[in-house]
Amino acid sequence: MLTDEQIFDVLDGIATTEMQQQHKHLLANSTEYKTYFQEIQALHLDLENLPIEQPSAQFTENILAQIQFEHHVVKKKSWSSQLTYIFFGVMASVLLAMIVFAFVYIFSTNTTIDAPANHWFATTNIFLTDTFVKIAIIANLIALLVIFDKKVLNPYFSHRKIRLS
C-alpha cells in the first residue's frame, strides 16, 4: 500500500512511473486501497478548491502600529567626537616609529664596552643574559598593558555602553 505522501504525489501528477504502476495495480486488485484512495482524492479536491486567505488590512495595521519605529538622524561627526581615535592613531604611529628606529639603531651600531673587573658586576652579569632580558621586557609589557586596560580602557568604554530598550 502506498503512503499518503505517495498518493498525493500521484494526485498531483509528480509521481514516478514505478509509483504510478504500483498505484494502478493496487486500484485494480485491492478494494480497501480503492476506497482509501477515493477518500484521499476527495480530500485533495477539497483542499485544491479552498481559496488562499490573505490577512485583513486591519490586522496588518495593528501589527505595524505595535512596532515602534525609531528615526535616527545621521549627524556629521565633528573632529572633537573622534578625538579618541585620533589619539590612538597618533600613539600607534609613535610606537611604530620607535620600533623602527630601535631596529635601525640596533643593527647599525657595533660598540663594545669594557667593564671594569668588579666582583659585584660579575654576579649581576648572571642576570644580564639575552633570555632574561627578553623575559623581563615581555613581563613589563604585559604589566603595562594590564595597567593601561584598567586605568584607561575600562573607564573609557564603561561610559560608552549601548543601552538597548
C-alpha positions as CSV (number, residue, x, y, z in Angstrom):
1,M,0.0,0.0,0.0
2,L,1.3,3.5,-0.8
3,T,1.8,6.1,1.9
4,D,-0.3,9.3,2.0
5,E,2.5,11.3,0.6
6,Q,2.9,9.0,-2.3
7,I,-0.8,9.1,-3.0
8,F,-0.7,12.9,-3.0
9,D,2.2,12.7,-5.4
10,V,0.1,10.5,-7.7
11,L,-2.8,13.0,-7.5
12,D,-0.5,16.0,-8.2
13,G,1.0,14.2,-11.2
14,I,4.5,14.2,-9.9
15,A,4.8,10.5,-9.1
16,T,7.5,8.3,-10.7
17,T,6.4,5.8,-13.3
18,E,7.1,2.9,-10.9
19,M,4.9,4.5,-8.3
20,Q,2.1,5.1,-10.9
21,Q,2.3,1.4,-11.9
22,Q,2.1,0.3,-8.3
23,H,-0.9,2.6,-7.8
24,K,-2.7,1.2,-10.9
25,H,-2.0,-2.3,-9.7
26,L,-3.4,-1.6,-6.2
27,L,-6.5,0.1,-7.6
28,A,-7.3,-3.0,-9.8
29,N,-6.6,-5.6,-7.1
30,S,-7.5,-4.0,-3.7
31,T,-10.9,-2.7,-2.8
32,E,-9.6,-1.4,0.5
33,Y,-7.0,0.7,-1.3
34,K,-9.5,1.9,-3.8
35,T,-11.9,3.2,-1.1
36,Y,-9.0,4.8,0.8
37,F,-7.7,6.4,-2.4
38,Q,-11.2,7.8,-3.1
39,E,-11.3,9.4,0.4
40,I,-7.8,10.9,-0.2
41,Q,-8.8,12.1,-3.6
42,A,-11.9,13.8,-2.2
43,L,-9.8,15.5,0.4
44,H,-7.3,16.5,-2.2
45,L,-10.0,18.1,-4.3
46,D,-11.5,20.0,-1.3
47,L,-8.0,21.3,-0.4
48,E,-7.4,22.3,-4.0
49,N,-10.6,24.3,-4.2
50,L,-10.1,26.3,-0.9
51,P,-9.2,29.9,-1.6
52,I,-5.9,31.2,-0.2
53,E,-6.7,33.7,2.6
54,Q,-4.9,37.0,3.0
55,P,-4.7,38.7,6.4
56,S,-7.0,41.6,6.7
57,A,-5.8,45.2,6.3
58,Q,-6.8,45.9,9.9
59,F,-4.6,43.0,11.2
60,T,-1.7,44.4,9.2
61,E,-2.3,47.9,10.5
62,N,-2.5,46.6,14.1
63,I,0.8,44.8,13.8
64,L,2.5,47.8,12.3
65,A,1.2,50.1,15.0
66,Q,2.7,47.9,17.7
67,I,6.1,48.0,16.1
68,Q,7.9,51.1,17.3
69,F,9.9,52.8,14.6
70,E,12.8,54.9,15.7
71,H,14.0,57.5,13.3
72,H,17.7,58.0,13.7
73,V,19.1,61.2,12.3
74,V,22.6,60.8,11.0
75,K,24.8,63.5,12.3
76,K,28.0,64.5,10.9
77,K,30.7,63.8,13.5
78,S,32.9,66.7,14.4
79,W,36.6,66.1,14.9
80,S,36.3,66.5,18.6
81,S,34.0,63.5,18.8
82,Q,36.7,61.5,17.1
83,L,39.4,62.7,19.4
84,T,39.8,59.3,20.9
85,Y,40.5,57.7,17.6
86,I,42.9,60.5,16.7
87,F,44.8,59.9,20.0
88,F,45.1,56.2,19.5
89,G,46.2,56.7,15.9
90,V,48.9,59.1,17.0
91,M,50.1,56.8,19.8
92,A,50.2,53.8,17.4
93,S,52.2,55.9,14.9
94,V,54.7,56.9,17.6
95,L,55.1,53.4,18.8
96,L,55.7,52.1,15.3
97,A,58.3,54.8,14.7
98,M,60.1,53.9,18.0
99,I,60.2,50.3,17.0
100,V,61.6,51.1,13.5
101,F,64.2,53.5,15.0
102,A,65.2,50.9,17.6
103,F,65.8,48.2,14.9
104,V,67.8,50.7,12.8
105,Y,69.9,51.7,15.8
106,I,70.5,48.1,17.0
107,F,71.6,46.8,13.6
108,S,73.8,49.8,12.8
109,T,75.9,50.1,15.9
110,N,78.7,47.8,16.9
111,T,80.1,49.3,20.1
112,T,81.7,47.3,22.9
113,I,82.1,48.4,26.5
114,D,85.0,47.2,28.5
115,A,83.6,46.7,32.0
116,P,85.9,47.0,35.0
117,A,86.8,43.8,36.8
118,N,84.4,44.2,39.7
119,H,83.1,41.3,41.8
120,W,79.6,42.9,42.1
121,F,79.4,43.3,38.3
122,A,80.4,39.7,37.8
123,T,77.5,38.5,40.0
124,T,74.9,40.7,38.2
125,N,76.2,39.5,34.9
126,I,74.4,36.3,35.5
127,F,71.1,38.1,35.1
128,L,72.0,40.0,32.0
129,T,71.7,37.2,29.6
130,D,69.6,37.6,26.4
131,T,66.9,35.3,27.6
132,F,66.5,37.0,31.0
133,V,66.3,40.4,29.3
134,K,63.7,39.3,26.8
135,I,61.6,37.7,29.6
136,A,61.9,40.9,31.7
137,I,60.8,43.1,28.7
138,I,57.8,40.9,28.0
139,A,56.8,40.8,31.7
140,N,57.0,44.6,31.8
141,L,55.0,45.0,28.6
142,I,52.2,42.7,30.0
143,A,52.1,44.7,33.2
144,L,52.0,47.9,31.3
145,L,49.1,46.6,29.1
146,V,47.2,45.4,32.3
147,I,47.6,48.9,33.9
148,F,46.6,50.6,30.6
149,D,43.5,48.4,30.4
150,K,42.4,49.1,34.0
151,K,43.2,52.8,34.1
152,V,42.3,54.0,30.5
153,L,40.3,51.5,28.5
154,N,37.8,50.3,31.2
155,P,36.8,53.8,32.3
156,Y,36.5,54.9,28.6
157,F,34.4,52.0,27.5
158,S,32.2,51.8,30.6
159,H,30.9,55.3,29.8
160,R,30.1,54.4,26.2
161,K,27.8,51.4,26.9
162,I,25.0,51.0,24.5
163,R,21.6,50.7,26.1
164,L,19.0,48.5,24.2
165,S,15.4,49.5,25.0
